[in-house]
Amino acid sequence: MTSSRWALVLFAFALPLGNGCDNSSRLATVSASDASEQLAAGAARETTFDDIKFEMEKTEKFQKSMITPSIEQLFDRRIRIRGYMFPTLKKRGLTQFVLVRDNLECCFGPGAALFDCILVHMQPGKSAEYSIRPVAVEGTFRFEEFVDYDGTIRAIYHLDGEAVN
């Protein structure tokens, strides 16, 4: 198993320890007019974890039909989203990491929602440094299921990272 696969497997076992928070964890908001101006200028669209949230019970099995049309409009587009890096064993030169809605300090309980995390793979030649503070990640947002060895879907969002600030 490659080291990148191991990192994702570690993520799959560790992520269920945290639970997504309510809207108080929202890090940034952008009006609809600001978003259309950004898209017209070719800039990445400011996005939040609330923008990629959909209705799903914790015990319910994920189906792609749960994804709303507004979320689908973000696929294959450049976005900029703020969140927290899920702790990693490596601190510098990260070429992949998991971006999560919150830093897991405010919530307790089983399982985070599928829409509360994004697998980030930095583009070739790009890397990031681990931070305990919120970061903004810019890149191309995609739908891509990450299925664990037991058939459980652990993540559904992927970002081809261009920059982490």
Beta strands, then each sheet from edge to edge (+ up, - down):
strand 1: 45-47
strand 2: 77-85
strand 3: 96-100
strand 4: 117-122
strand 5: 135-147
strand 6: 153-164
sheet 1: 1+ 2+ 3- 4+ 6+ 5-
end
